[in-house]
Amino acid sequence: MTQSNERILQVDGFIMRPVQISDLDVITALWSDPVITKFLPIRGISLSRESVEKGLISFLEHWNTYGYGVWAIEESFTSQMIGYCGLRYLNDLNETEVLYGLAKDYWGRGITTKAAKAATDFGFSKAGLKKIIALALPENCASTRVIEKAGFQYEKKIHCFGLDAVCYVIYKNLV
């Protein structure tokens, strides 16, 4: 298990800290935007606040269960939460994935790539992971670019969450 101060990640221009229940409004706004959710398993459907709260609670519990989880991404100079990125164990696949979501105003700035790299580094150096995967829908070119820039390599096509996706992988010894 990692200590809480080790869970704060300083990244160029932003801070990553474990998500908190107080992040519910920001995550609800993200997961209610059909442009943002278009490439998530919910495929553009806006989630209710109740559904988002359940997802957020599972993110919170993940830290206690696995010693890693999802971070809020905050701008360093404003402390405003602009998105999330983290690691999540997928029982169905017996794998740990990197996942992320960012407010549209911040797209195209390299933030998600930096956050994914920071989460991956944490997974390897602090959580003892040996392998991390990243999943994307084949038509989500922006996400596959993030994944590739973060150092992941294409592995295979996969069917999960009722969707056809592409699976990328990174191993500890390749970082």
Buried (B, 14 or more C-beta within 10 A) or exposed (E): EBEEEEBEBEBEEBBBBBBEEEBBEBBBEBBBBEEBBBBBEBEEBBBEEEBBBEBBEEBBEBBEEBBBBBBBBBBEEEEEBBBBBBBBBBEEBEBBBBBBBBBEEBEEEEBBBBBBBBBBBBBBEBBEBEBBBBBBBEEBEEBBEBBBBBBBEEEEEBEBBEBEBBBBBBBBEEE
